[in-house]
Amino acid sequence: MTSLFLKSRRLAFRAALCASLLALAMGCLPLLANAQAAAPEAPEVAAKAYLLLDVTANQILASRDLDMPVEPASLTKLMSAYVVFDALKSKKIDLKQTFSVSERAWKMPGSRMFIDPKMKVPVEDLIKGMIVQSGNDATVALAEGVGGTVERFVQMMNDQTQVLGMKNTLYKNPEGLTEAGHITTARDLATLATRLMRDFPDYVNTYAIKKYRYPGTPAANDSNRNLLLFKDPTVDGLKTGHTDAAGYCLVATAKRDFPNLGSRRLMAIVLGTSSEIARANEAQKLLNWGYTAFEAVKLFDPGQPVATPAIWKGKASTLRLGRSDALVVAVPTGSAAQIKTQLTRPDPLVAPITKGQTIGSLKVFRGDQLWVDMPLQALDSVEQAGVFGRAWDALRLWIK
């Protein structure tokens, strides 16, 4: 009798154990189903440093040694162009204005536009010579025309690095020839290139020109060195660079169209590759991978409020929070359904508030993982209310 009782107890225990294990396994199934796929692994890139930026979403998709100091070579001319474009935008110079060609500009070594001191060259042509032909002579002529002297122009370049937040960049010349202390980083180049396109949309189409030669100069060196312009119709810039110390470098931008999003721009930066062909191939590899491995999801349109919270002590009772540009997030392809958002902001909000002021952020989660934290801005200004209005709201806040 005792033996039969023990046997039944063992059978009951085994049944309970099996049931528990089954329940545990079943309980794990939702966790496994919701488990997050890891971010796509970037391809091997044969470069000293590289960076792939989704410009539309303002997200770095892949990088290596993005803060390592490197020589920029002719990528320096991106900042030279920024300063020149800024002078055009502010009407300090105009495209049809002509600049003289100094002996210093004429004798510049390296890549040239082949201008000489007998010429007076329009600013528009000097810009094309600097960008398409990567002419060091054209760059120096522009520097002297805009800055008065090359040295003053270089100071303007370095002043602009501070404005743009390029913390690890220092320029010694406007053309990019090797000089001690003349350095930048992949991150700073991405900042510069992004702002160049955003701040000067009327001029950046120059970077897509495939061939240019100033009349009366040799036909040699008339092709843009960015080979991707000739291989990929979606590539529209930006700049190549090469010195023995820097290796072969490229900042390549591409814009491709997608349903429900419009255009999506990526930027590939490769530094210190082994050849002209290698820099094009490695940049193309990154661009193609970025477009296929990640998809962009538009969360809010430009100017569309993400939230409209109450504001206190102001002439308005609410404040619209959002962005002047579209809020777009790049996520691994196929994971858009996992996106969740969470608004964080100061509470209470108290006037005055200035339009464009950063207030809170939209946290984007992929499943349970914080993927991106997007700063939000005030879409309107809210002035302080009068004395009575401020006093009344102060009382309401105290009660609250």
C-alpha positions as CSV (number, residue, x, y, z in Angstrom):
1,M,0.0,0.0,0.0
2,T,2.8,2.4,0.9
3,S,4.7,1.5,-2.3
4,L,1.6,2.3,-4.4
5,F,1.1,5.6,-2.6
6,L,4.8,6.7,-3.2
7,K,4.5,5.7,-6.8
8,S,1.4,7.8,-7.3
9,R,3.1,10.8,-5.6
10,R,6.1,10.4,-8.0
11,L,3.8,10.4,-11.0
12,A,1.9,13.4,-9.7
13,F,5.3,15.3,-9.2
14,R,6.5,14.5,-12.7
15,A,3.2,15.7,-14.2
16,A,3.4,18.9,-12.2
17,L,7.0,19.4,-13.2
18,C,6.2,18.8,-16.9
19,A,3.3,21.2,-16.6
20,S,5.6,23.9,-15.0
21,L,8.2,23.4,-17.7
22,L,5.6,23.7,-20.4
23,A,4.2,26.8,-18.9
24,L,7.6,28.3,-18.6
25,A,8.4,27.5,-22.2
26,M,5.0,28.9,-23.3
27,G,5.7,32.0,-21.3
28,C,9.0,32.5,-23.0
29,L,7.4,32.4,-26.5
30,P,6.2,36.0,-26.5
31,L,9.6,37.1,-25.3
32,L,11.3,35.2,-28.1
33,A,8.8,36.6,-30.7
34,N,9.5,40.2,-29.5
35,A,13.2,39.7,-29.3
36,Q,15.0,42.4,-31.2
37,A,17.1,41.7,-34.2
38,A,20.5,43.2,-33.8
39,A,21.4,46.3,-35.8
40,P,22.8,45.3,-39.3
41,E,26.5,44.7,-39.3
42,A,28.4,47.1,-41.6
43,P,30.4,45.8,-44.5
44,E,34.2,45.7,-44.4
45,V,35.5,49.0,-45.5
46,A,39.1,49.4,-46.6
47,A,39.8,52.8,-45.2
48,K,41.6,54.3,-42.2
49,A,38.4,55.9,-41.0
50,Y,34.8,56.0,-42.3
51,L,31.3,57.2,-41.5
52,L,27.9,56.6,-43.1
53,L,25.3,59.2,-42.2
54,D,21.6,59.2,-42.9
55,V,21.3,62.9,-43.5
56,T,17.5,62.8,-43.7
57,A,17.2,61.2,-40.3
58,N,20.4,62.8,-38.9
59,Q,21.7,59.3,-37.7
60,I,25.0,57.7,-38.0
61,L,24.4,54.2,-39.4
62,A,28.0,53.0,-39.3
63,S,31.5,54.3,-38.5
64,R,35.0,53.5,-37.6
65,D,37.4,55.9,-35.9
66,L,35.1,58.8,-36.6
67,D,37.0,61.1,-34.1
68,M,40.5,60.1,-35.2
69,P,42.6,63.1,-36.4
70,V,43.3,62.9,-40.1
71,E,44.7,65.1,-42.8
72,P,41.8,66.3,-44.9
73,A,43.7,67.0,-48.2
74,S,41.4,68.7,-50.7
75,L,38.4,68.0,-48.5
76,T,39.6,71.2,-46.9
77,K,38.0,72.9,-49.9
78,L,34.6,72.1,-48.4
79,M,35.2,74.7,-45.7
80,S,36.7,77.1,-48.3
81,A,33.5,76.7,-50.2
82,Y,31.4,77.3,-47.1
83,V,33.2,80.6,-46.4
84,V,32.8,81.7,-50.1
85,F,29.2,80.7,-50.3
86,D,28.5,82.6,-47.1
87,A,30.1,85.7,-48.6
88,L,27.8,85.2,-51.7
89,K,24.7,84.8,-49.5
90,S,25.5,87.9,-47.5
91,K,26.0,89.9,-50.7
92,K,29.7,90.7,-49.9
93,I,30.6,89.3,-53.3
94,D,28.6,88.2,-56.4
95,L,29.0,85.4,-58.9
96,K,29.8,87.8,-61.8
97,Q,32.4,89.7,-59.9
98,T,36.0,89.1,-61.1
99,F,39.1,88.4,-59.0
100,S,42.7,88.9,-60.0
101,V,45.1,86.0,-60.1
102,S,48.1,86.6,-57.9
103,E,51.6,85.2,-58.3
104,R,50.9,83.1,-55.2
105,A,47.8,81.6,-56.7
106,W,49.4,81.1,-60.1
107,K,52.4,79.2,-58.6
108,M,50.3,76.8,-56.4
109,P,51.5,73.2,-56.7
110,G,49.2,70.2,-57.0
111,S,45.8,70.2,-58.7
112,R,45.2,73.3,-60.8
113,M,42.6,75.2,-62.8
114,F,45.5,76.7,-64.9
115,I,44.7,80.4,-64.5
116,D,47.5,83.0,-64.6
117,P,48.2,86.6,-63.5
118,K,47.0,88.0,-66.9
119,M,43.5,86.8,-66.2
120,K,40.6,88.3,-64.2
121,V,38.3,85.4,-63.5
122,P,34.6,85.6,-62.4
123,V,33.8,84.2,-59.0
124,E,31.4,81.7,-60.5
125,D,34.3,80.2,-62.6
126,L,36.7,80.2,-59.7
127,I,34.2,78.2,-57.7
128,K,33.8,75.6,-60.4
129,G,37.6,75.5,-60.7
130,M,37.9,74.9,-57.0
131,I,35.2,72.3,-56.8
132,V,35.2,70.4,-60.1
133,Q,38.9,70.6,-60.9
134,S,40.0,70.8,-57.3
135,G,42.2,73.7,-58.3
136,N,44.6,74.9,-55.6
137,D,45.2,78.1,-57.7
138,A,41.4,78.8,-57.9
139,T,41.1,78.2,-54.2
140,V,43.9,80.7,-53.3
141,A,42.4,83.3,-55.7
142,L,39.1,83.0,-54.0
143,A,40.7,83.2,-50.5
144,E,42.5,86.4,-51.5
145,G,39.4,87.8,-53.0
146,V,37.1,87.1,-50.1
147,G,39.6,87.4,-47.2
148,G,42.0,90.0,-48.5
149,T,44.8,87.7,-47.7
150,V,45.1,83.9,-47.5
151,E,46.0,84.2,-43.9
152,R,42.9,86.2,-43.1
153,F,40.7,83.7,-45.0
154,V,42.2,80.8,-43.1
155,Q,41.2,82.6,-39.9
156,M,37.7,82.9,-41.2
157,M,37.7,79.2,-41.9
158,N,38.8,78.4,-38.3
159,D,36.2,80.9,-36.9
160,Q,33.5,78.9,-38.8
161,T,34.6,75.6,-37.3
162,Q,33.7,77.1,-33.9
163,V,30.3,78.2,-35.2
164,L,29.5,74.8,-36.6
165,G,30.8,72.9,-33.6
166,M,33.7,71.2,-35.4
167,K,35.7,70.7,-32.2
168,N,38.6,68.6,-33.7
169,T,39.4,70.6,-36.8
170,L,42.1,73.1,-37.5
171,Y,43.0,74.6,-40.8
172,K,46.4,75.9,-41.8
173,N,45.6,76.7,-45.5
174,P,42.6,76.9,-47.8
175,E,43.6,74.2,-50.3
176,G,44.5,71.2,-48.2
177,L,48.2,70.7,-49.0
178,T,50.0,68.9,-46.2
179,E,51.0,71.2,-43.3
180,A,51.7,70.4,-39.7
181,G,48.6,70.7,-37.5
182,H,46.2,70.8,-40.5
183,I,43.7,68.2,-39.3
184,T,40.0,67.2,-39.1
185,T,37.9,64.1,-38.3
186,A,35.2,62.1,-40.1
187,R,32.6,63.4,-37.6
188,D,33.6,67.0,-38.2
189,L,33.5,66.5,-42.0
190,A,30.0,65.1,-41.7
191,T,29.0,68.2,-39.7
192,L,30.5,70.5,-42.3
193,A,29.1,68.7,-45.4
194,T,25.6,68.5,-43.9
195,R,25.6,72.2,-43.0
196,L,27.1,73.1,-46.4
197,M,24.1,71.4,-48.2
198,R,21.5,72.8,-45.8
199,D,22.8,76.4,-45.6
200,F,23.6,76.9,-49.3
201,P,21.1,75.0,-51.5
202,D,21.5,77.5,-54.3
203,Y,25.2,76.7,-54.8
204,V,25.8,73.0,-53.9
205,N,24.6,71.8,-57.3
206,T,28.1,72.8,-58.5
207,Y,29.4,69.6,-56.8
208,A,27.4,67.5,-59.4
209,I,29.2,69.0,-62.4
210,K,31.1,66.2,-64.1
211,K,33.4,68.3,-66.4
212,Y,34.5,71.9,-66.4
213,R,37.3,73.9,-68.0
214,Y,37.8,77.7,-68.0
215,P,38.1,79.1,-71.6
216,G,41.7,79.6,-72.6
217,T,43.1,77.0,-70.2
218,P,44.4,73.5,-71.0
219,A,41.8,70.7,-71.4
220,A,43.8,68.6,-69.0
221,N,42.3,68.1,-65.5
222,D,38.7,69.0,-66.6
223,S,36.9,65.9,-65.1
224,N,35.5,65.8,-61.6
225,R,37.6,63.3,-59.6
226,N,34.4,61.9,-57.9
227,L,34.1,58.8,-60.0
228,L,30.7,58.0,-58.4
229,L,29.2,60.9,-60.4
230,F,29.8,58.9,-63.5
231,K,28.7,55.5,-62.1
232,D,25.7,56.2,-59.9
233,P,23.0,58.6,-61.1
234,T,21.8,59.2,-57.5
235,V,25.2,60.6,-56.4
236,D,25.4,64.4,-56.5
237,G,28.5,65.3,-54.6
238,L,30.6,66.2,-52.8
239,K,34.4,66.3,-52.8
240,T,37.5,64.2,-53.2
241,G,40.9,64.7,-51.7
242,H,44.4,63.2,-52.0
243,T,47.9,63.7,-50.7
244,D,50.6,61.2,-49.9
245,A,50.0,61.7,-46.2
246,A,46.2,61.7,-46.3
247,G,45.7,58.9,-48.9
248,Y,42.6,58.9,-51.1
249,C,39.5,60.5,-49.4
250,L,35.9,61.1,-50.5
251,V,32.8,62.7,-49.1
252,A,30.0,61.2,-51.3
253,T,26.4,62.1,-51.1
254,A,23.4,60.4,-52.7
255,K,19.7,61.1,-52.9
256,R,17.2,58.4,-53.7
257,D,13.4,58.5,-53.8
258,F,11.1,56.2,-51.7
259,P,7.3,55.9,-51.5
260,N,5.7,57.6,-48.5
261,L,8.9,59.4,-47.7
262,G,10.1,61.3,-50.7
263,S,13.8,61.7,-51.1
264,R,16.2,60.2,-48.6
265,R,19.8,61.4,-48.5
266,L,22.8,59.4,-47.3
267,M,26.5,60.5,-47.0
268,A,29.5,58.2,-47.0
269,I,32.9,59.5,-45.9
270,V,36.0,57.4,-46.5
271,L,39.4,58.5,-45.4
272,G,42.8,57.1,-46.2
273,T,42.0,54.6,-48.9
274,S,44.6,53.2,-51.2
275,S,43.6,54.6,-54.6
276,E,41.1,56.7,-56.6
277,I,39.1,53.6,-57.5
278,A,39.2,52.2,-54.0
279,R,37.7,55.4,-52.4
280,A,34.9,55.3,-55.0
281,N,34.2,51.6,-54.4
282,E,34.3,51.8,-50.6
283,A,31.9,54.8,-50.6
284,Q,29.6,53.1,-53.0
285,K,29.6,50.0,-50.9
286,L,28.5,52.0,-47.8
287,L,25.8,53.9,-49.7
288,N,24.2,50.8,-51.1
289,W,24.4,49.0,-47.8
290,G,22.8,51.9,-46.0
291,Y,19.9,52.1,-48.4
292,T,19.2,48.4,-48.2
293,A,20.0,47.6,-44.6
294,F,18.0,50.5,-43.1
295,E,14.6,52.0,-43.9
296,A,13.5,55.5,-43.1
297,V,10.2,56.1,-41.3
298,K,8.7,59.6,-41.3
299,L,7.1,60.2,-37.9
300,F,6.0,63.8,-38.3
301,D,5.9,66.3,-41.2
302,P,7.9,69.6,-41.1
303,G,6.1,72.0,-38.7
304,Q,3.7,69.3,-37.5
305,P,3.3,69.5,-33.7
306,V,4.3,66.4,-31.8
307,A,2.5,67.7,-28.8
308,T,0.7,70.9,-27.7
309,P,1.2,71.1,-23.9
310,A,-0.1,73.9,-21.6
311,I,2.2,76.9,-21.0
312,W,1.9,79.1,-18.0
313,K,2.4,82.9,-17.5
314,G,2.2,83.5,-21.2
315,K,0.0,85.4,-23.7
316,A,-0.9,82.0,-25.2
317,S,-2.3,79.0,-23.2
318,T,-0.5,76.3,-25.2
319,L,2.8,75.7,-27.0
320,R,3.3,73.6,-30.1
321,L,6.4,71.3,-29.9
322,G,7.9,69.8,-33.0
323,R,10.5,70.5,-35.6
324,S,10.9,72.8,-38.6
325,D,12.1,69.8,-40.6
326,A,10.5,66.4,-40.8
327,L,11.1,63.9,-38.0
328,V,12.5,60.9,-39.6
329,V,14.0,57.8,-38.0
330,A,16.2,55.2,-39.7
331,V,15.7,51.6,-38.4
332,P,16.9,48.2,-39.6
333,T,14.8,47.1,-42.7
334,G,11.7,45.3,-41.6
335,S,11.6,46.6,-38.0
336,A,9.4,49.7,-38.5
337,A,6.5,48.0,-36.7
338,Q,8.6,47.8,-33.5
339,I,8.9,51.7,-33.2
340,K,7.4,53.3,-30.1
341,T,7.8,56.9,-29.1
342,Q,7.8,58.8,-25.8
343,L,7.7,62.5,-25.2
344,T,9.9,64.0,-22.5
345,R,9.6,67.7,-21.6
346,P,9.9,70.1,-18.7
347,D,6.8,70.5,-16.7
348,P,5.5,73.1,-16.1
349,L,6.4,75.1,-19.2
350,V,6.7,78.8,-18.3
351,A,6.8,81.8,-20.7
352,P,8.6,83.4,-22.3
353,I,9.5,80.9,-25.0
354,T,11.3,81.7,-28.2
355,K,10.5,80.1,-31.5
356,G,13.1,77.4,-32.3
357,Q,14.1,77.0,-28.7
358,T,14.9,73.4,-27.8
359,I,12.3,72.0,-25.4
360,G,12.3,68.4,-24.5
361,S,12.7,65.5,-26.9
362,L,11.0,62.7,-28.6
363,K,12.5,59.4,-27.6
364,V,12.2,56.7,-30.2
365,F,12.3,53.1,-29.0
366,R,12.8,50.0,-31.2
367,G,11.0,47.5,-29.0
368,D,12.4,48.1,-25.5
369,Q,15.7,49.6,-26.8
370,L,16.2,53.4,-27.0
371,W,17.1,53.9,-30.6
372,V,17.2,57.7,-31.1
373,D,16.6,60.8,-28.9
374,M,15.3,63.6,-31.1
375,P,15.4,67.2,-29.7
376,L,12.1,69.1,-30.1
377,Q,11.7,72.8,-30.6
378,A,9.1,75.4,-29.9
379,L,7.2,76.0,-33.2
380,D,6.0,79.4,-32.0
381,S,7.2,82.2,-29.7
382,V,5.1,82.8,-26.5
383,E,5.6,86.2,-24.8
384,Q,5.1,86.7,-21.1
385,A,1.6,87.7,-20.0
386,G,0.9,90.9,-18.2
387,V,1.3,91.3,-14.4
388,F,-2.3,90.1,-13.7
389,G,-2.0,87.1,-16.0
390,R,1.4,86.1,-14.5
391,A,0.0,86.5,-10.9
392,W,-3.1,84.4,-11.7
393,D,-1.0,81.6,-13.2
394,A,1.4,81.7,-10.3
395,L,-1.6,81.1,-8.0
396,R,-2.9,78.3,-10.1
397,L,0.5,76.7,-10.2
398,W,0.8,77.0,-6.4
399,I,-2.5,75.3,-6.0
400,K,-1.6,72.6,-8.6
